[in-house]
Amino acid sequence: MKNIRLLASIAAGSVLLSATALAQEADKKAERAWKSKCASCHGQTGKGDTDKGKELKVEDMTAAKYQSKKDADLKKSVLEGVKADGKEVMPGFKDELTPEQADALIKYTRGFKK
């Protein structure tokens, strides 16, 4: 009986480690997507402090105003893009990102809180 409990404990720990490894890999993928698609305007930390970000007056993602937005609204922006005064100020990435990847990016930006 003791061996069965030990094996069950080891198996549970293995599943937990696997889930943690999968979550870490998903976080790394979101970070790579951020760096390749978003950081040139939004900056590495989401403050919009790049030359392009300042030119476009992108929102500071560390601010409470951004952080209070609904995930669904942010996902729509990521996938469909953003327009201001009838001009595209951010392209949509629906042809480059899956909805799940967009969700991961949004989760990544939630880490930018002040």
SVG drawing of the C-alpha trace seen along z (x, -y; Angstrom):
<svg xmlns="http://www.w3.org/2000/svg" viewBox="-15 -61 28 63">
<polyline fill="none" stroke="black" stroke-width="0.4" points="0.0,0.0 2.9,-2.3 4.4,-1.7 1.1,-2.6 0.9,-5.9 4.5,-6.6 3.8,-5.9 0.7,-8.0 2.6,-10.8 5.3,-10.6 2.8,-10.4 1.0,-13.5 4.3,-15.4 5.2,-14.4 1.8,-15.7 2.4,-19.0 5.9,-19.3 4.5,-18.7 1.8,-21.3 4.4,-23.8 6.7,-23.1 3.9,-23.6 2.9,-26.9 6.5,-28.1 6.8,-27.2 3.5,-29.0 4.9,-32.1 8.1,-31.9 6.1,-31.7 4.1,-34.8 7.3,-36.7 8.8,-35.8 5.5,-36.9 5.6,-40.2 9.2,-40.9 8.6,-40.1 5.2,-41.8 4.6,-44.3 7.7,-45.6 8.8,-47.9 5.9,-50.2 4.8,-49.2 8.4,-48.8 9.8,-45.8 7.9,-46.7 4.6,-47.9 5.2,-51.6 5.1,-52.7 8.5,-54.4 9.9,-53.6 10.3,-56.3 7.5,-54.7 5.3,-54.3 5.8,-58.0 5.0,-59.0 1.8,-57.0 1.0,-57.9 0.5,-54.3 -1.1,-53.6 1.0,-52.8 0.1,-49.2 1.4,-49.5 -1.3,-52.0 -4.5,-51.1 -6.5,-52.4 -5.1,-49.7 -5.0,-47.0 -8.7,-47.5 -9.7,-46.8 -11.6,-43.6 -9.6,-40.7 -12.2,-40.4 -11.7,-44.1 -7.9,-43.6 -8.2,-40.4 -10.3,-42.2 -7.5,-44.9 -4.8,-42.3 -6.6,-40.3 -8.4,-43.1 -6.1,-46.0 -6.7,-49.6 -7.9,-52.6 -7.8,-56.2 -9.3,-59.0 -10.0,-56.5 -6.3,-55.5 -4.9,-52.2 -2.5,-52.8 -2.0,-49.2 -2.3,-46.3 -4.4,-43.3 -2.6,-40.0 -5.5,-37.6 -3.6,-36.1 -0.5,-35.6 -1.8,-34.7 -4.4,-32.2 -7.0,-33.3 -5.1,-31.2 -1.9,-33.1 -3.7,-36.4 -4.9,-35.3 -1.4,-34.4 -0.2,-37.9 -2.9,-39.5 -1.9,-37.5 1.7,-38.5 0.7,-42.2 -1.2,-41.7 2.3,-41.3 3.1,-44.9 1.2,-46.3 2.8,-49.2"/>
</svg>
